[in-house]
Amino acid sequence: MSDLRVAVLGVGMMGGFHVEALSQRVRGATVTVINDFDRARATAIAASVGARVEDDPFAAIGAPDVDAVVIASPGPAHEKQVLACLDRGIPVLCEKPLTTDPDTALEVVRAEHRAGRRLVQLGFMRRFDPEYAAAKELIDSGDIGRVLLLHCTHRNMANGPHFDSAMMITDSVVHEVDVARFLLGEEITSVQVIKPTPTSAAPDGVFDPMMVIFRTESGVIVTVEIFVRAQIGYEVRTEVVGERGSTMFGLDQHGVTKIVSGDGGRWGGAVPPGFVERFATAYHHELQRWVDAARDGGIDGPGAWDGYAAVAVCAAGVQAVRTGEVVPVTLGSSELSRG
Ligand SMILES: NC(=O)c1ccc[n+]([C@@H]2O[C@H](COP(=O)([O-])OP(=O)(O)OC[C@H]3O[C@@H](n4cnc5c(N)ncnc54)[C@H](O)[C@@H]3O)[C@@H](O)[C@H]2O)c1
């Protein structure tokens, strides 16, 4: 079978990473077309992998040497780019968010439904991380019994002043939204946000850290600590508490180390500096499985409905930051969730 010919739209941090992975590590794919608003960047990255540059993202999607598309442009560009892929009937891997508001996200779900097959995959890479996959298997096995609680911790080393409380929800907590839906296999029905005294590293008016609390359809409570100026590194930990057991992961994943030092020794593991280091394996599995599926004209991972649900929960979360209230999440017709 010939290689999947891929166009990558947006080659900043994430798109550049995907181009490199598709060209160097993933089997069965060739990056043929690069598009970015920044032509110089597009040209440099295209040259590094022998691809050509297309200035118009929609021309890239429609190009005869393109079988599938990776979208890593900023969120506001996603809706039209995904719809263009659906119009052409080709598989697309779209980084979160699917769109910037629930109504337009549901429109994408409807458009895919009309197309009659699953073509839109969302870049929720944690589903492909071995630790999350093992936790999902354990939960589904029933060995820890019915799940009652899910505790998530999401800490970043630092973020610029632009990264406000709303972005903490839409850019960071969005991953915990998908993790909760993935692990629990049910929808989130409400969101509440509790705001402790902010760190002195937070700009004026930014609530950092925050505690975000989801309730699910069956009554599971999910707590998310979001702290994006924690100064240490990238710490993503999860604990699932069931009736007969619990599982915790994401802690000291590089191993526990004991080191003798001048002040009497220290104990602990390494903390990865960023998400690329922490989730390198997950990104690899995500891309490989998407390429394998796209060569057969489909996808293999979280879909348009998952993207829509995440946008809807995050919109409620942003409202919950503002109002301090418990904000309900109401999703469109669940008929569409089957894709
Ligand atoms: N899955 C993850 O862990 C993860 C991590 C980081 C970012 N993301 C997502 O990836 C996307 C890109 O984020 P990033 O951090 O790489 O941003 P970035 O700013 O580093 O890169 C975005 C690139 O897109 C280009 N661009 C702008 N408008 C465009 C358009 N209309 N069409 C094509 N290109 C356009 C910009 O010039 C820039 O080069 C975002 O949606 C973000 O939420 C996902």
The ligand as a Tripos MOL2 file, in Angstrom:
@<TRIPOS>MOLECULE
LIG
   44    48     1     0     0
SMALL
NO_CHARGES

@<TRIPOS>ATOM
      1 N1         -2.5590   18.0710   22.0900 N.am      1 LIG1
      2 C1         -1.7700   18.8780   22.7600 C.2       1 LIG1
      3 O1         -1.1680   18.4710   23.7360 O.2       1 LIG1
      4 C2         -1.5620   20.2890   22.3070 C.ar      1 LIG1
      5 C3         -0.4750   21.0130   22.8180 C.ar      1 LIG1
      6 C4         -0.2640   22.3210   22.3530 C.ar      1 LIG1
      7 C5         -1.1270   22.8770   21.4290 C.ar      1 LIG1
      8 N2         -2.1910   22.1480   20.9860 N.ar      1 LIG1
      9 C6         -3.1170   22.7300   19.9960 C.3       1 LIG1
     10 O2         -2.4310   22.7880   18.7350 O.3       1 LIG1
     11 C7         -2.8250   23.9520   18.0070 C.3       1 LIG1
     12 C8         -1.5880   24.7680   17.6640 C.3       1 LIG1
     13 O3         -0.9600   25.1590   18.8670 O.3       1 LIG1
     14 P1          0.5810   25.5940   18.9070 P.3       1 LIG1
     15 O4          0.9520   25.6480   20.3390 O.co2     1 LIG1
     16 O5          1.3720   24.7650   17.9650 O.co2     1 LIG1
     17 O6          0.4740   27.0910   18.3440 O.3       1 LIG1
     18 P2          1.6130   27.9470   17.5930 P.3       1 LIG1
     19 O7          1.2000   29.3680   17.7780 O.co2     1 LIG1
     20 O8          2.9530   27.5150   18.0390 O.co2     1 LIG1
     21 O9          1.4340   27.5320   16.0660 O.3       1 LIG1
     22 C9          0.3190   27.8850   15.2940 C.3       1 LIG1
     23 C10         0.7930   28.0810   13.8490 C.3       1 LIG1
     24 O10        -0.3570   28.2310   13.0100 O.3       1 LIG1
     25 C11        -0.1140   29.3020   12.0880 C.3       1 LIG1
     26 N3         -1.4280   29.8120   11.6700 N.ar      1 LIG1
     27 C12        -2.1440   30.8470   12.1700 C.ar      1 LIG1
     28 N4         -3.3520   30.9160   11.5770 N.ar      1 LIG1
     29 C13        -3.3950   29.9140   10.6510 C.ar      1 LIG1
     30 C14        -4.3720   29.4490    9.7290 C.ar      1 LIG1
     31 N5         -5.5770   30.0660    9.6240 N.pl3     1 LIG1
     32 N6         -4.0750   28.3720    8.9480 N.ar      1 LIG1
     33 C15        -2.8690   27.7850    9.0320 C.ar      1 LIG1
     34 N7         -1.8920   28.1660    9.9020 N.ar      1 LIG1
     35 C16        -2.1650   29.2110   10.7140 C.ar      1 LIG1
     36 C17         0.7530   30.2800   12.8570 C.3       1 LIG1
     37 O11         1.5120   31.1040   11.9800 O.3       1 LIG1
     38 C18         1.6530   29.3280   13.6760 C.3       1 LIG1
     39 O12         2.8320   28.9630   12.9640 O.3       1 LIG1
     40 C19        -3.8390   24.6820   18.8920 C.3       1 LIG1
     41 O13        -5.1440   24.3380   18.5130 O.3       1 LIG1
     42 C20        -3.5410   24.1490   20.2870 C.3       1 LIG1
     43 O14        -4.6770   24.1730   21.1470 O.3       1 LIG1
     44 C21        -2.4090   20.8750   21.3920 C.ar      1 LIG1
@<TRIPOS>BOND
     1     1     2 1
     2     2     3 2
     3     2     4 1
     4     4     5 ar
     5     4    44 ar
     6     5     6 ar
     7     6     7 ar
     8     7     8 ar
     9     8     9 1
    10     8    44 ar
    11     9    10 1
    12     9    42 1
    13    10    11 1
    14    11    12 1
    15    11    40 1
    16    12    13 1
    17    13    14 1
    18    14    15 2
    19    14    16 1
    20    14    17 1
    21    17    18 1
    22    18    19 2
    23    18    20 1
    24    18    21 1
    25    21    22 1
    26    22    23 1
    27    23    24 1
    28    23    38 1
    29    24    25 1
    30    25    26 1
    31    25    36 1
    32    26    27 ar
    33    26    35 ar
    34    27    28 ar
    35    28    29 ar
    36    29    30 ar
    37    29    35 ar
    38    30    31 1
    39    30    32 ar
    40    32    33 ar
    41    33    34 ar
    42    34    35 ar
    43    36    37 1
    44    36    38 1
    45    38    39 1
    46    40    41 1
    47    40    42 1
    48    42    43 1
@<TRIPOS>SUBSTRUCTURE
     1 LIG1         1 GROUP 0 **** ****
